[in-house]
Amino acid sequence: MTSDERRREEIIYFCQHLFGRELLPSPSELIVSYIEQGMPMVEKPRKLLSQSNIANVWRGLVDDRNRTFVLDHEDLRRRAKLIQSFTKEIHNLIKFGDVILSADKSYAGFDASLSSMVREIPFIKDGEPTTEELRLQYKVSLYYILTILCAEAEFENGPIKKFWENLGIHSTLDRAWYVIKELPALIHRGPFIIMSCMTISQARGKYPRGVWFDSLHSMYVTYAAKIFTSDGHFQGLRDVIPAPILRERIHYMDEVEMSNHPMNQFGVRNT
């Protein structure tokens, strides 16, 4: 959030009055729910309401508009720096087609490349036909799985912690091999492959600082009936996302069209 304290309080106050008291599930909640459903092609209908800690805080802020967030700026800076390092790795992955995961980085216990790990995926080992483009999608998808699901690199990671606690798997390395051996479908369908498509669609050009959050936001395409956006990155996603039904949900407009759209009552310019 902005370091301008007055501006931050104005934004919070505006949001308290504009938005409802319920939040959508966090990325972690969506990921864990998808796995627990058995990673289906089509998920079961359900209420999309977050039960996360931040959702509880938000309800309190809406119920009492004299309240505000108390931020740990040092923790936010630490997390932002970590995400920045992951974003650079993603850029290197797209540029060079591989990333070495080693113990001197954020993956203690690893000494392997994403390419070598992809070769261990059961459906790849069984000889399923693939292409270089698909392999890159799998590598990016696996990278997000390693960082978000296995290493818990998500702002609201409580559901992921509980998921691994229930399985009794604690090391990042053991979690990674569990995904490859027991949850291989997670690599080629569901939230991570959509994130992969978003990443690839925008990371081939100029180094995109916001690719991490854009890719997390793309996860919600699955759960929306329509998405109206003037963000060119989502236009790029629409052009590459593999499922036709998801492509049809993304409606790109330029900024003039967006500002004149009847749904845009508050002058919101982007998603």
C-alpha positions as CSV (number, residue, x, y, z in Angstrom):
1,M,0.0,0.0,0.0
2,T,1.0,3.6,-0.5
3,S,3.5,5.0,2.0
4,D,1.5,8.3,2.0
5,E,-0.4,7.8,5.3
6,R,-3.1,10.4,4.5
7,R,-3.7,9.0,1.0
8,R,-3.8,5.5,2.4
9,E,-6.5,6.5,5.0
10,E,-8.5,8.2,2.2
11,I,-8.4,5.0,0.1
12,I,-9.4,2.8,3.0
13,Y,-12.3,5.1,4.0
14,F,-13.5,5.2,0.4
15,C,-13.4,1.4,0.2
16,Q,-15.2,1.0,3.5
17,H,-18.2,2.9,2.0
18,L,-18.1,1.6,-1.6
19,F,-17.6,-2.2,-1.1
20,G,-19.5,-4.9,0.8
21,R,-18.4,-6.6,3.9
22,E,-17.6,-10.0,2.3
23,L,-14.4,-10.7,0.4
24,L,-13.9,-13.3,-2.3
25,P,-11.7,-16.3,-1.3
26,S,-8.0,-15.6,-1.3
27,P,-5.8,-17.3,-3.9
28,S,-4.7,-19.8,-1.2
29,E,-8.3,-20.6,-0.4
30,L,-9.1,-21.2,-4.1
31,I,-6.1,-23.4,-4.5
32,V,-6.7,-25.6,-1.5
33,S,-10.4,-25.9,-2.3
34,Y,-9.6,-26.9,-5.9
35,I,-7.2,-29.6,-4.7
36,E,-9.7,-30.9,-2.1
37,Q,-12.4,-31.2,-4.8
38,G,-10.1,-33.6,-6.6
39,M,-8.9,-31.1,-9.3
40,P,-12.0,-31.4,-11.4
41,M,-12.4,-30.1,-15.0
42,V,-15.5,-28.2,-13.6
43,E,-15.7,-27.2,-10.0
44,K,-18.8,-27.7,-7.9
45,P,-21.0,-24.5,-7.4
46,R,-20.4,-23.0,-4.0
47,K,-20.6,-19.6,-2.2
48,L,-17.3,-17.8,-2.8
49,L,-16.8,-16.1,0.6
50,S,-13.4,-15.8,2.2
51,Q,-12.9,-17.1,5.7
52,S,-9.4,-15.8,5.9
53,N,-7.9,-13.6,8.6
54,I,-7.9,-10.5,6.3
55,A,-11.6,-11.2,5.5
56,N,-12.4,-11.1,9.2
57,V,-10.5,-7.8,9.6
58,W,-12.3,-6.4,6.6
59,R,-15.8,-7.2,8.0
60,G,-14.8,-5.3,11.1
61,L,-13.7,-2.3,9.1
62,V,-17.0,-2.2,7.2
63,D,-19.1,-2.7,10.3
64,D,-17.2,0.1,12.1
65,R,-16.0,2.7,9.7
66,N,-14.1,4.6,12.4
67,R,-11.6,1.7,12.4
68,T,-8.6,1.4,10.0
69,F,-5.8,-1.1,9.1
70,V,-2.7,-1.2,11.4
71,L,0.1,-2.2,9.0
72,D,3.4,-3.8,9.8
73,H,5.4,-1.9,7.2
74,E,8.6,-3.9,7.8
75,D,6.8,-7.1,7.1
76,L,5.2,-5.7,4.0
77,R,8.6,-4.5,2.7
78,R,10.0,-8.0,3.4
79,R,7.2,-9.7,1.5
80,A,7.4,-7.2,-1.4
81,K,11.1,-7.8,-1.7
82,L,10.6,-11.6,-1.7
83,I,7.9,-11.3,-4.4
84,Q,10.2,-9.1,-6.4
85,S,12.9,-11.8,-6.4
86,F,10.3,-14.4,-7.6
87,T,9.2,-12.0,-10.4
88,K,12.8,-11.7,-11.6
89,E,13.0,-15.5,-11.6
90,I,9.9,-15.7,-13.7
91,H,11.3,-13.3,-16.2
92,N,14.5,-15.4,-16.4
93,L,12.3,-18.5,-16.9
94,I,10.5,-17.0,-19.8
95,K,13.6,-15.6,-21.3
96,F,15.9,-18.6,-21.0
97,G,13.3,-21.5,-20.8
98,D,14.6,-22.8,-17.5
99,V,15.5,-21.9,-13.9
100,I,17.9,-23.6,-11.6
101,L,16.5,-24.2,-8.1
102,S,19.3,-24.5,-5.6
103,A,19.9,-24.3,-1.9
104,D,21.5,-20.8,-2.1
105,K,18.1,-19.3,-3.1
106,S,14.6,-19.7,-1.5
107,Y,14.3,-23.4,-2.1
108,A,16.3,-25.1,0.6
109,G,17.0,-28.7,-0.3
110,F,16.6,-28.3,-4.0
111,D,19.4,-28.9,-6.5
112,A,17.5,-29.2,-9.8
113,S,16.1,-27.3,-12.7
114,L,12.5,-26.8,-13.6
115,S,13.1,-28.7,-16.8
116,S,14.4,-31.8,-14.9
117,M,11.4,-31.7,-12.6
118,V,8.9,-31.4,-15.5
119,R,10.5,-34.5,-17.0
120,E,9.5,-36.4,-13.8
121,I,5.8,-35.5,-14.1
122,P,4.0,-38.9,-14.6
123,F,2.1,-37.9,-17.8
124,I,5.3,-36.6,-19.4
125,K,7.3,-39.8,-18.4
126,D,4.5,-41.9,-19.9
127,G,5.1,-40.2,-23.3
128,E,2.1,-37.9,-23.5
129,P,2.5,-35.8,-26.7
130,T,3.7,-32.3,-25.9
131,T,5.3,-29.2,-27.5
132,E,7.8,-26.6,-26.4
133,E,5.0,-24.2,-25.7
134,L,3.2,-26.7,-23.5
135,R,6.4,-27.5,-21.7
136,L,7.0,-23.8,-20.9
137,Q,3.5,-23.6,-19.6
138,Y,4.2,-26.6,-17.3
139,K,7.4,-25.1,-16.1
140,V,5.8,-21.7,-15.2
141,S,2.9,-23.6,-13.6
142,L,5.3,-25.7,-11.6
143,Y,7.2,-22.6,-10.6
144,Y,4.1,-21.1,-9.1
145,I,3.3,-24.4,-7.4
146,L,6.7,-24.5,-5.8
147,T,6.6,-20.9,-4.6
148,I,3.0,-20.5,-3.6
149,L,1.8,-24.0,-2.6
150,C,5.1,-25.6,-1.5
151,A,7.0,-22.7,-0.1
152,E,3.9,-20.8,1.1
153,A,4.9,-17.5,-0.6
154,E,1.4,-16.0,-0.4
155,F,0.2,-13.1,1.7
156,E,-2.7,-15.0,3.2
157,N,-1.2,-18.6,3.4
158,G,-3.1,-20.0,6.4
159,P,-5.1,-22.5,4.2
160,I,-1.9,-23.7,2.6
161,K,-0.2,-24.2,6.0
162,K,-3.3,-26.2,7.2
163,F,-3.3,-28.3,4.0
164,W,0.3,-29.5,4.5
165,E,-0.2,-29.9,8.3
166,N,-3.1,-32.3,7.6
167,L,-0.8,-34.3,5.3
168,G,2.1,-34.2,7.7
169,I,4.5,-32.9,5.0
170,H,6.7,-30.1,6.2
171,S,9.8,-29.7,3.9
172,T,9.5,-27.8,0.7
173,L,11.3,-30.5,-1.2
174,D,8.9,-33.3,0.1
175,R,5.9,-31.1,-0.8
176,A,7.3,-30.6,-4.4
177,W,7.7,-34.3,-5.0
178,Y,4.3,-35.0,-3.5
179,V,2.7,-32.6,-6.0
180,I,4.6,-34.2,-8.9
181,K,3.8,-37.8,-7.9
182,E,0.3,-37.4,-6.3
183,L,-1.2,-34.2,-7.8
184,P,0.2,-34.0,-11.4
185,A,-3.1,-32.7,-12.8
186,L,-2.5,-29.5,-10.8
187,I,0.3,-28.7,-13.2
188,H,-1.8,-28.7,-16.4
189,R,-5.3,-27.6,-15.2
190,G,-6.8,-25.4,-12.6
191,P,-5.6,-22.1,-11.1
192,F,-1.8,-22.6,-11.8
193,I,-2.1,-23.2,-15.5
194,I,-4.2,-20.0,-15.9
195,M,-1.5,-18.1,-14.0
196,S,1.0,-19.6,-16.3
197,C,-0.9,-18.4,-19.4
198,M,-1.1,-14.9,-17.9
199,T,2.6,-14.8,-17.2
200,I,3.7,-16.1,-20.6
201,S,1.3,-13.7,-22.4
202,Q,2.9,-10.6,-20.8
203,A,6.4,-11.6,-19.9
204,R,7.8,-12.1,-23.4
205,G,8.0,-8.4,-23.9
206,K,9.3,-5.7,-21.6
207,Y,10.1,-6.8,-18.0
208,P,6.7,-6.7,-16.2
209,R,7.0,-5.6,-12.6
210,G,3.4,-6.5,-11.9
211,V,3.3,-10.0,-13.4
212,W,3.1,-11.8,-10.0
213,F,-0.1,-10.0,-8.9
214,D,-1.6,-10.0,-12.4
215,S,-1.1,-13.7,-12.6
216,L,-2.8,-14.2,-9.2
217,H,-5.7,-12.0,-10.3
218,S,-6.1,-14.1,-13.4
219,M,-7.1,-17.0,-11.2
220,Y,-10.5,-15.4,-10.7
221,V,-11.4,-15.7,-14.4
222,T,-12.7,-19.2,-13.6
223,Y,-15.2,-17.9,-11.1
224,A,-16.6,-14.8,-12.9
225,A,-19.5,-14.8,-15.4
226,K,-18.0,-11.7,-17.2
227,I,-14.8,-9.6,-16.7
228,F,-14.8,-6.1,-18.2
229,T,-11.3,-4.6,-18.4
230,S,-9.2,-2.0,-20.0
231,D,-6.0,-3.8,-18.9
232,G,-4.1,-5.0,-21.9
233,H,-2.6,-7.8,-19.9
234,F,-6.1,-9.4,-19.6
235,Q,-6.6,-8.9,-23.3
236,G,-3.3,-10.9,-23.8
237,L,-4.6,-13.6,-21.5
238,R,-7.8,-13.8,-23.5
239,D,-5.8,-14.5,-26.6
240,V,-3.8,-17.4,-25.2
241,I,-6.0,-19.0,-22.5
242,P,-6.7,-22.6,-23.7
243,A,-10.3,-23.0,-22.6
244,P,-12.8,-21.2,-25.0
245,I,-15.4,-20.8,-22.2
246,L,-12.8,-18.7,-20.2
247,R,-11.8,-16.6,-23.3
248,E,-15.4,-15.7,-23.8
249,R,-15.7,-14.2,-20.2
250,I,-13.0,-11.6,-20.8
251,H,-14.3,-8.4,-22.4
252,Y,-11.6,-5.9,-23.3
253,M,-12.5,-2.2,-23.7
254,D,-10.3,0.8,-24.2
255,E,-10.4,3.4,-21.4
256,V,-13.0,5.5,-23.2
257,E,-15.4,2.6,-23.6
258,M,-14.8,1.5,-20.0
259,S,-15.5,5.0,-18.6
260,N,-18.8,5.2,-20.6
261,H,-20.0,1.7,-19.7
262,P,-23.3,1.7,-17.8
263,M,-21.8,-0.7,-15.2
264,N,-19.1,1.8,-14.4
265,Q,-21.0,4.0,-12.0
266,F,-17.9,5.2,-10.0
267,G,-15.4,5.9,-12.8
268,V,-13.3,2.8,-12.2
269,R,-10.9,2.6,-15.1
270,N,-9.3,-0.8,-14.7
271,T,-10.0,-4.2,-13.1
